[in-house]
Amino acid sequence: MAKFDGAFGDEMIDRKLSLPSFADKMEHAQRQAGTAAYHGLTPVYEFPTQATADDARKLLDSWGITTIVTRQAN
């Protein structure tokens, strides 16, 4: 199952404090990316700082997950 914190337009938003590099987190991110793609939506991870969002982007890229957008929460 893939859970998100909310939706806005065509974005499925999941707010996070950080993105740990554990294997189960990779599998969760893969499920979220797949579920959002299946429904034609964009998965978005929002973080408290841009530095954390940048770190998460690097980690997602290392896992081969390129469809999840990372950004600082407003």
trRosetta pair geometry for C-beta under 8 A, 3 or more apart (Angstrom, degrees):
i j d omega theta_ij theta_ji phi_ij phi_ji
1 31 7.2 55 90 164 19 144
2 28 7.5 136 -118 -168 72 65
2 31 4.3 -169 -76 133 99 97
2 32 4.4 154 -154 -89 120 54
2 34 7.4 -173 -50 64 148 82
2 35 3.9 -150 40 5 150 152
2 36 7.6 -116 135 -30 153 76
3 14 7.6 105 109 -108 65 114
3 32 7.9 -57 51 -92 37 102
4 7 6.9 77 105 -63 137 75
4 12 4.3 -111 -90 172 170 98
4 13 6.1 109 177 65 113 36
4 14 4.9 -101 -135 -67 70 86
4 32 6.9 116 -70 -138 92 112
4 43 7.3 -141 -95 -132 126 85
5 13 5.7 -60 63 105 94 81
5 14 5.3 128 -1 -123 94 43
5 15 5.0 -27 19 14 164 88
6 12 7.9 174 96 -158 35 51
6 13 5.1 -15 70 60 79 106
7 11 6.6 159 -156 87 60 55
7 12 5.5 -27 -102 -106 84 57
7 13 6.7 172 -95 12 26 85
7 41 7.6 -59 -133 -149 111 143
8 11 5.1 -12 65 62 79 106
8 13 6.1 29 8 -21 102 127
10 40 7.2 -65 -155 127 115 81
10 41 5.4 -161 178 -128 71 67
10 42 5.8 67 121 10 90 94
11 41 6.7 142 -113 -177 15 93
11 42 5.0 -36 -106 73 69 97
11 43 7.7 120 -160 -119 67 11
11 44 4.9 8 -170 -6 115 128
11 69 7.7 -56 -133 44 114 134
12 32 7.4 -160 106 -170 130 96
12 35 7.9 -58 63 103 174 102
12 36 5.1 -137 28 -104 134 112
12 41 5.0 70 -21 138 104 136
12 42 7.0 180 21 82 73 42
12 43 5.2 -30 69 -106 103 60
12 44 6.8 162 76 21 47 77
13 44 4.9 -25 -106 73 67 107
13 46 6.0 10 -165 -9 104 117
14 32 6.7 -39 -24 -143 149 153
14 43 7.1 1 3 -171 111 92
14 44 7.1 167 25 86 68 53
14 45 5.4 -29 74 -106 95 65
14 46 7.3 171 82 21 42 75
15 45 7.8 132 -109 -164 21 54
15 46 4.8 -32 -107 70 70 102
15 47 7.8 157 -159 -79 62 30
15 73 6.1 38 -126 -84 105 140
16 19 6.0 52 137 -67 154 77
16 45 5.6 -14 13 -166 122 101
16 46 7.1 147 24 71 69 48
16 47 5.8 -30 76 -91 83 76
16 56 7.4 117 81 -100 138 151
17 47 7.3 87 -156 -142 16 77
17 48 6.4 10 -131 -9 60 116
17 52 7.6 -81 164 -168 41 157
18 47 7.3 68 -90 -133 36 115
18 52 6.0 -103 -105 -153 67 118
18 55 7.8 -23 -148 91 85 130
18 56 7.5 -172 -167 -72 47 105
19 25 6.6 146 -174 166 74 139
19 29 7.9 50 -155 -72 122 133
19 45 6.9 25 -71 177 127 156
19 47 7.9 -73 -24 -85 97 124
19 52 7.9 135 4 173 86 88
19 55 7.3 176 44 109 102 91
19 56 4.1 98 11 -118 139 99
19 59 5.6 -180 105 69 123 148
19 60 7.4 -30 151 -48 162 89
20 25 5.3 163 75 -32 82 159
21 25 7.0 -126 -138 61 10 133
21 26 7.9 31 -165 -50 51 101
21 59 5.7 -128 -95 -141 93 126
22 25 4.7 94 63 2 82 105
22 26 7.4 -144 99 -7 45 84
23 26 5.5 -50 -154 30 39 115
23 27 6.6 38 151 -18 68 102
24 27 5.6 -49 -149 36 38 113
24 28 6.4 42 150 -21 65 103
25 28 5.5 -49 -147 35 35 114
25 29 6.4 37 152 -19 65 103
26 29 5.7 -54 -149 37 31 111
26 30 6.4 34 151 -20 64 105
26 63 4.9 -165 -136 -132 108 139
26 65 7.7 -171 -154 -22 75 132
27 30 5.6 -51 -148 35 33 114
27 31 6.5 35 152 -20 64 103
28 31 5.7 -53 -151 35 32 112
28 32 6.4 31 152 -17 65 105
29 32 5.7 -53 -146 37 33 111
29 33 6.2 34 155 -19 66 106
29 60 6.4 -143 178 -117 151 94
29 63 6.7 73 82 101 139 157
29 65 5.3 -24 136 -107 118 176
29 68 6.3 -69 -166 -28 100 158
30 33 5.8 -53 -145 37 30 111
30 34 6.2 27 157 -16 64 110
30 63 7.6 -122 -59 152 95 124
30 65 6.3 -123 -84 -89 64 122
31 34 5.8 -60 -146 41 28 109
31 35 6.0 26 159 -19 66 110
32 35 5.9 -55 -141 38 27 109
32 36 6.2 25 161 -16 63 109
32 43 5.0 110 145 -132 100 150
32 68 6.9 52 103 -93 114 123
33 36 6.1 -59 -147 39 25 108
33 37 6.2 23 157 -17 63 111
33 43 5.6 -105 -95 23 51 148
33 65 5.4 -149 -47 -151 156 106
33 67 4.8 116 -153 66 107 114
33 68 5.5 -85 -86 -48 100 96
34 37 5.8 -57 -145 38 28 110
34 38 6.2 34 156 -25 64 106
35 38 5.7 -52 -150 30 29 115
35 39 6.7 7 159 0 63 109
35 43 7.9 86 69 -71 84 123
36 39 6.2 -73 -153 49 29 97
36 41 4.4 -99 -160 82 81 92
36 42 6.4 43 167 -166 131 4
36 43 4.0 -150 -16 -47 164 93
36 67 7.3 177 82 131 120 122
37 40 7.5 37 -172 -75 32 26
37 41 7.7 -100 -59 53 21 60
37 67 6.2 -3 -67 161 113 165
42 67 7.6 -140 -140 169 66 86
42 69 6.1 25 163 -5 112 121
43 67 6.6 71 37 120 103 90
43 68 4.6 -44 96 -113 111 79
43 69 7.0 168 93 21 54 74
44 68 7.2 159 -98 -168 21 69
44 69 4.6 -23 -110 69 76 104
44 70 7.7 158 -162 -87 61 25
44 71 6.7 -24 -167 24 106 106
45 53 7.4 164 103 -128 94 80
45 56 5.9 -121 106 145 143 151
45 60 8.0 -179 15 -56 144 142
45 68 5.8 38 -11 165 104 116
45 69 7.1 -177 26 88 66 51
45 70 4.9 -16 68 -107 102 74
45 71 7.7 147 82 26 57 58
46 53 7.7 -26 -149 -95 36 115
46 70 8.0 163 -86 -156 28 51
46 71 5.9 -26 -111 76 69 78
46 72 7.1 43 -160 160 77 16
46 73 3.9 83 164 -76 118 89
47 50 7.8 142 82 -89 110 17
47 52 4.0 -151 164 100 142 113
47 53 4.3 -167 39 -64 125 76
47 56 6.2 176 -49 -4 142 140
47 70 6.8 15 -5 -171 115 95
47 71 7.4 177 27 94 81 30
47 72 6.1 -59 73 -110 76 50
47 73 6.5 -165 66 -14 22 90
48 52 6.3 45 52 32 72 149
48 72 7.3 -7 138 -149 17 81
48 73 6.3 -25 -94 32 38 112
49 52 4.7 97 61 5 86 101
49 53 7.0 -148 98 -4 48 86
49 72 6.1 -35 177 -117 16 110
50 53 5.3 -54 -148 39 38 115
50 54 6.2 42 151 -23 69 103
50 71 7.9 -25 -115 -164 72 50
50 72 4.5 -48 -71 -51 68 126
51 54 5.7 -52 -148 35 31 113
51 55 6.5 32 152 -19 63 104
52 55 5.6 -51 -148 36 33 112
52 56 6.3 34 152 -19 65 105
52 72 7.9 105 55 -100 91 78
53 56 5.7 -54 -148 36 31 112
53 57 6.5 38 151 -25 64 102
53 70 4.4 159 -168 150 83 100
53 71 5.4 34 -147 -139 151 8
53 72 5.3 -106 -18 -57 143 61
54 57 5.6 -48 -150 29 33 115
54 58 6.8 34 152 -18 63 101
54 70 7.5 170 -67 112 23 131
55 58 5.8 -54 -156 33 33 112
55 59 6.5 30 150 -16 66 107
56 59 5.6 -55 -148 38 35 111
56 60 6.1 35 154 -18 69 105
56 70 4.8 172 89 -129 113 147
57 60 5.8 -54 -145 38 29 109
57 61 6.2 32 154 -20 63 107
57 70 4.5 -138 -65 42 87 141
58 61 5.7 -55 -149 36 29 113
58 62 6.4 30 152 -21 63 105
59 62 5.7 -53 -150 33 32 112
59 63 6.6 25 152 -12 64 106
60 63 5.7 -61 -152 41 34 109
60 65 4.4 -83 -172 77 88 102
60 66 7.3 144 135 -82 103 34
60 68 5.6 -118 -150 62 153 118
60 70 6.9 179 8 -39 142 126
61 64 7.6 47 -177 -72 33 20
61 65 7.4 -100 -71 59 24 59
61 66 6.6 56 -108 -90 68 79
65 68 5.6 13 146 11 111 111
